[in-house]
Amino acid sequence: MTTIEEKIAALKEALASGASRVRYADREVQYRSLAEVRSILKDLEAERDGKAAAPRTTYASYWPD
C-alpha cells in the first residue's frame, strides 16, 4: 500500500515535470489537469498535517417563471 508521503512525492514530481499522469506503486492515475493534481496534493498535505479539509456545500436555486 502506498503511504501519503509517497503519494505527495509522486504528485510533486508530476507537477515539476508538467505531467498529469502519476504512478503509485502498482497503479497509474491519469488526472484531467494540473489543477486537479494541485488540488489533490493540497488535500493530501492537509490530511498528512491533520487538518480536515473544509466541507464543500452547493446550494441550488429555483425561480419559478
C-alpha positions in Angstrom: 0.0 0.0 0.0 1.2 3.5 -0.8 1.7 5.9 2.0 0.5 9.5 2.0 4.1 10.7 1.8 4.8 8.5 -1.3 1.7 10.0 -3.0 2.7 13.5 -2.1 6.2 12.9 -3.5 4.8 11.4 -6.8 2.4 14.4 -7.2 5.1 16.9 -6.6 7.3 15.2 -9.2 4.5 15.2 -11.7 3.9 18.9 -11.1 7.5 19.7 -11.5 7.6 17.9 -14.9 4.2 19.2 -16.0 2.8 15.7 -16.2 -0.8 14.8 -15.3 -0.1 11.0 -15.1 1.1 9.7 -11.8 2.3 6.2 -10.8 1.7 5.0 -7.2 3.4 1.7 -6.5 1.5 -0.8 -8.7 -1.1 1.6 -10.3 -1.1 4.6 -12.6 -3.6 7.5 -12.4 -4.3 10.0 -15.2 -5.6 13.3 -13.8 -7.7 15.6 -16.0 -5.4 18.6 -15.5 -2.5 20.0 -13.5 -5.1 22.0 -11.5 -6.6 18.7 -10.4 -3.1 17.4 -9.4 -2.6 20.6 -7.3 -6.0 20.2 -5.6 -5.3 16.5 -4.7 -1.8 17.5 -3.5 -3.3 20.2 -1.2 -5.9 17.7 0.2 -3.2 15.1 0.9 -1.0 17.6 2.6 -3.9 18.7 4.8 -4.6 15.1 5.6 -1.0 14.4 6.5 -0.9 17.5 8.7 -4.0 16.5 10.5 -6.1 19.3 9.1 -9.5 18.3 7.9 -10.5 19.8 4.5 -13.4 22.2 4.8 -16.6 20.6 3.6 -17.9 21.9 0.3 -21.5 23.0 0.1 -23.5 23.6 -3.0 -26.9 25.3 -2.9 -29.4 25.0 -5.7 -31.7 27.9 -6.5 -35.0 27.8 -8.3 -37.0 30.7 -9.6 -40.5 30.0 -10.9 -41.4 31.6 -14.2 
